[in-house]
Amino acid sequence: MKIFVAGATGALGRVLVPQLVERGHEVVGMTRSKPDAVRALGAEPVVADALDPDAVAQAVASAEPEAIVHQLTALGGELSARDMRHPERSPAVIMTNRLRIEGTDHLLAAGRAVGANRFVAQSFGAFRFARTGGPAQTEAEPLEDPPHALEAQLAGILHLERAVTEAGGIALRYGGFYGPGTAISRAPDALMAVMVRKRRFPIVGSGGGITSHIHVDDAAAATVAAIERGAPGIYNVVDDEPAPMRDWLPVLANVLGAKPPRRIPRWLGRLAAGEAATLMMTEVKGASNEKAKREFGWQLRYPSWRQGFAQGLQ
């Protein structure tokens, strides 16, 4: 197929584009400012601002793709500890919400205009705020209301998923990315790795908040499968082992050569990191990947973060 990838130079785009090229697809990569980086991945670059509807329409019209892949966010490792305390004020989070709403609408409109018959978009599923159900939630279980600080993020996610699926497309709820180019890697400036090494990422309270991880290689492989043979709908793209923070954070620290994370009581975590971050560390639930594995025929290179942290952070 001829495939238009918006966000081709992001953490996932940098892995996804070469995988698509290797499978014989012709890829056009949209970027706001890095055409040489897109070309180095094996794709034809096109420069456009995703928030400019005319620019997006022109970029897609010039490419005439059969499939459009939406991997646009502004999160790229830029979140600080202050952003985690007040995500509703974070410029990166605010821009990502706009990309999930306005950017999605622009790409869908441009796709309709050229008759693109496949649309796959990046959603989020690393954790769920849920008062009912088991520790690994399926796509069929409703997204429940998050803390106030995350309401705008949920609104962006819901808009994306609703718009994409109503148009007959696929929304992929990715787990927490790790691996090269992400916040969890061995790069000296990888945000979470830096915080872990400096012991600024403690286990709060029980540490019972569950995270679903996914290595970027596995996330890209699932995306390729969705593009090639996925049916319309929403899919969790996570590994096989959702795990509480008290389990995975010490393993990550050990892999990174850091001291074990500190432990602090919940009340102190709320003061230091805010209510939203404290809930993420203590109460959230993970996601089940059974639907994606069954319907995509998707096999993970790193079925567990345990294996992935040890082998996949180079």
SVG drawing of the C-alpha trace seen along z (x, -y; Angstrom):
<svg xmlns="http://www.w3.org/2000/svg" viewBox="-20 -26 45 41">
<polyline fill="none" stroke="black" stroke-width="0.4" points="0.0,0.0 0.9,-3.6 0.8,-4.8 0.8,-8.3 2.4,-8.5 1.7,-11.7 4.3,-11.9 6.9,-9.9 9.8,-11.2 8.2,-10.5 9.2,-7.7 7.0,-5.2 7.2,-6.6 11.0,-6.2 10.4,-2.4 7.2,-2.0 8.3,-3.6 11.3,-1.3 9.1,1.7 6.5,0.6 9.3,0.0 10.8,3.5 7.4,5.0 7.2,3.4 4.9,0.5 5.5,-3.0 5.6,-5.4 5.1,-9.2 6.1,-10.7 4.7,-14.0 6.8,-16.1 6.7,-19.7 10.4,-20.3 12.6,-17.2 12.4,-16.1 15.9,-14.7 15.1,-12.5 12.1,-11.1 14.2,-10.5 16.7,-8.6 14.0,-6.2 13.3,-5.3 10.2,-7.4 9.3,-10.3 9.0,-13.4 6.3,-16.0 6.4,-19.1 3.1,-20.3 1.7,-21.6 -0.9,-19.1 -3.0,-22.0 -3.2,-23.7 -6.1,-22.0 -5.2,-23.4 -1.6,-22.2 -2.7,-18.8 -5.2,-18.6 -2.5,-19.6 0.0,-17.1 -2.4,-14.2 -3.7,-15.2 -0.1,-15.2 0.6,-11.7 -2.8,-10.1 -2.4,-7.4 -4.5,-4.3 -3.9,-4.3 -3.3,-7.1 -1.5,-6.5 -1.9,-9.1 1.0,-9.0 1.0,-12.7 1.7,-13.7 3.9,-16.4 5.0,-14.3 8.5,-13.4 10.2,-13.2 9.6,-16.8 7.4,-16.3 9.0,-17.5 8.2,-16.7 6.2,-19.9 4.2,-18.7 3.4,-15.5 2.0,-17.4 -0.1,-19.7 -0.6,-18.0 -3.5,-20.2 -1.0,-23.2 1.7,-21.4 2.4,-22.9 3.2,-19.4 0.0,-17.9 -2.1,-20.8 -0.6,-20.5 -1.1,-16.7 -4.8,-17.3 -5.0,-19.6 -3.4,-17.0 -5.8,-14.4 -8.7,-16.6 -7.9,-19.0 -5.1,-16.9 -7.4,-13.9 -10.2,-15.8 -7.8,-17.3 -6.3,-14.0 -9.8,-12.3 -11.1,-15.1 -8.0,-14.9 -8.3,-11.1 -12.0,-11.3 -11.1,-13.8 -8.6,-11.4 -10.6,-8.2 -8.1,-6.6 -9.6,-3.4 -7.6,-2.7 -7.1,-4.9 -5.1,-3.9 -4.5,-6.3 -2.5,-6.4 -4.6,-6.3 -3.5,-5.6 -3.9,-2.6 -0.9,-2.4 -3.3,-2.6 -7.0,-3.0 -8.9,-4.9 -11.5,-2.3 -13.5,-1.5 -14.8,1.8 -13.5,4.8 -10.2,6.7 -6.6,5.6 -6.3,6.0 -9.3,4.3 -10.6,5.1 -11.6,2.6 -15.2,3.3 -15.0,1.9 -15.8,-1.9 -13.2,-4.5 -14.1,-6.0 -13.7,-9.6 -10.1,-10.5 -9.0,-13.2 -9.7,-16.8 -6.1,-17.3 -6.5,-14.6 -10.0,-15.4 -8.8,-17.3 -6.5,-14.4 -9.4,-11.9 -11.5,-14.3 -8.8,-14.3 -8.5,-10.5 -12.3,-10.0 -12.6,-12.4 -9.9,-10.6 -11.4,-7.2 -14.9,-8.2 -14.0,-10.1 -11.7,-7.4 -14.0,-4.5 -17.1,-6.3 -15.1,-6.8 -14.4,-3.0 -10.9,-3.3 -8.7,-1.7 -7.7,-3.3 -4.7,-1.6 -4.5,-2.1 -0.7,-1.8 0.8,-0.9 3.6,-2.9 6.4,-3.0 9.9,-1.9 13.0,-1.3 15.1,-3.7 13.7,-7.1 11.3,-6.9 11.4,-8.1 12.5,-4.7 15.8,-3.9 19.5,-4.1 19.9,-7.4 21.4,-10.0 18.5,-12.4 15.6,-9.8 13.2,-11.5 12.1,-8.6 15.5,-6.9 17.0,-10.2 14.5,-10.4 15.0,-6.8 18.8,-7.2 18.4,-10.3 15.9,-8.5 13.3,-11.1 10.7,-8.4 9.6,-6.8 7.1,-4.1 4.2,-5.8 2.1,-4.1 1.3,-0.5 2.7,-1.0 -0.3,0.9 -1.1,-1.2 -0.9,1.1 1.0,0.2 0.8,1.9 4.0,1.5 5.0,2.0 8.4,2.0 8.3,-0.4 9.4,2.5 6.3,4.5 4.0,1.4 5.2,0.9 4.7,4.5 1.1,4.3 0.6,1.2 1.8,2.8 -0.6,5.7 -3.5,3.3 -2.8,1.4 -2.5,4.6 -5.4,6.7 -7.1,5.1 -10.9,4.7 -12.3,1.3 -12.4,0.8 -10.4,0.1 -7.5,2.4 -5.2,2.5 -1.5,2.7 0.3,3.7 2.4,6.6 1.2,9.8 2.1,8.7 0.3,5.6 2.2,5.0 2.0,2.8 4.6,0.1 6.1,1.8 7.1,4.7 8.4,3.1 10.0,-0.1 12.7,1.7 13.5,4.0 13.9,0.9 16.2,-0.7 18.4,2.4 18.6,2.6 19.6,-1.1 22.3,-0.5 20.5,-2.8 19.8,-2.4 16.4,-1.0 13.6,-3.5 12.7,-5.3 9.3,-4.5 7.2,-7.3 3.7,-7.4 0.7,-8.3 0.1,-11.6 3.6,-12.7 3.2,-11.6 0.1,-13.7 2.0,-16.8 5.0,-16.2 3.4,-14.9 -0.2,-15.8 -3.4,-13.8 -3.4,-12.6 0.2,-11.2 -0.5,-9.6 -3.6,-7.8 -1.5,-6.6 1.0,-5.1 -1.5,-3.5 -4.9,-2.7 -5.0,-2.5 -5.5,0.6 -3.9,2.1 -5.1,3.5 -5.6,6.8 -4.0,7.5 -6.0,10.6 -8.1,8.9 -5.2,7.5 -3.2,10.8 -6.3,12.7 -7.5,10.5 -4.2,9.2 -2.3,12.5 0.3,10.4 3.2,11.9 5.3,10.0 9.1,9.9 9.0,8.9 5.9,10.5 6.9,9.1 8.5,5.9 10.9,8.1 12.4,9.5 12.1,6.1 13.8,4.1 16.7,6.5 17.1,6.9 15.3,4.0 16.6,0.8 19.8,0.6"/>
</svg>
